[in-house]
Amino acid sequence: MVNETERHLRADAQRNVERIVRAAHAAFTEDGPDVSLEAIARRAKVGLRTLYRHFPRKADLVRAVVDQSVSDNLTPAIEQALDDENPLRGLTALVEAAVGMVAREVNLLAAARSAGSPMTDLSATYFEALALLARRAQQARLLRADLVPEDLPRIMAMVTSVLWSMDPRTEGWRRYLGFALDGLSPTAATVQPPAAPLVRTPRTGSWLD
């Protein structure tokens, strides 16, 4: 049975974890992907030993921050998109949410790649939802019929690749997303060669990989 002291210690530990994750997110956003764990500990106002006790490697901390960002931004967007009665509108909103998150989290995602923190499970959840919405939209004849699931990571990689040529805060990426989405309209469709097999997760510097 957990006594009051143990419960208090666990609560303190959880608060420390939350403080470290919030501080790390702010540090990556403001100071860049190479910010040190020492700087994060100072920002969180915890000792370096405390930080290492919860996050033995930088990759562990980066993954916790990415998980929190996905939980705050992408998970609700997936749920809302799947509940939308118009599947094309849901698909569009979900892609916008994902590209917007990538634009805001450029430094965090760069830190994840640098730290070797794998994100394939997170991107898999997203693309499963996107594929389901695409099938629904095709069934409703709102999306070109020749689109296949292998196309979706590549389209995302194409759109997010423009982020490196602009200040992401301008949301200039919306122009290129619009071009991509217009090309998925059934009325604009022309015959294309088959999609090549998807042999690996895209590594564009701009998506969860």
Rosetta blueprint (number, residue, H / E / L):
1 M L
2 V L
3 N L
4 E H
5 T H
6 E H
7 R H
8 H H
9 L H
10 R H
11 A H
12 D H
13 A H
14 Q H
15 R H
16 N H
17 V H
18 E H
19 R H
20 I H
21 V H
22 R H
23 A H
24 A H
25 H H
26 A H
27 A H
28 F H
29 T H
30 E H
31 D H
32 G L
33 P L
34 D L
35 V L
36 S L
37 L H
38 E H
39 A H
40 I H
41 A H
42 R H
43 R H
44 A H
45 K L
46 V L
47 G L
48 L H
49 R H
50 T H
51 L H
52 Y H
53 R H
54 H H
55 F L
56 P L
57 R L
58 K H
59 A H
60 D H
61 L H
62 V H
63 R H
64 A H
65 V H
66 V H
67 D H
68 Q H
69 S H
70 V H
71 S H
72 D H
73 N H
74 L H
75 T H
76 P H
77 A H
78 I H
79 E H
80 Q H
81 A H
82 L H
83 D H
84 D L
85 E L
86 N L
87 P H
88 L H
89 R H
90 G H
91 L H
92 T H
93 A H
94 L H
95 V H
96 E H
97 A H
98 A H
99 V H
100 G H
101 M H
102 V H
103 A H
104 R H
105 E L
106 V H
107 N H
108 L H
109 L H
110 A H
111 A H
112 A H
113 R H
114 S H
115 A H
116 G L
117 S L
118 P L
119 M L
120 T H
121 D H
122 L H
123 S H
124 A H
125 T H
126 Y H
127 F H
128 E H
129 A H
130 L H
131 A H
132 L H
133 L H
134 A H
135 R H
136 R H
137 A H
138 Q H
139 Q H
140 A L
141 R L
142 L L
143 L L
144 R L
145 A L
146 D L
147 L L
148 V L
149 P L
150 E L
151 D H
152 L H
153 P H
154 R H
155 I H
156 M H
157 A H
158 M H
159 V H
160 T H
161 S H
162 V H
163 L H
164 W H
165 S H
166 M L
167 D L
168 P H
169 R H
170 T H
171 E L
172 G L
173 W H
174 R H
175 R H
176 Y H
177 L H
178 G H
179 F H
180 A H
181 L H
182 D H
183 G L
184 L L
185 S L
186 P H
187 T H
188 A H
189 A L
190 T L
191 V L
192 Q L
193 P L
194 P L
195 A L
196 A L
197 P L
198 L L
199 V L
200 R L
201 T L
202 P L
203 R L
204 T L
205 G L
206 S L
207 W L
208 L L
209 D L
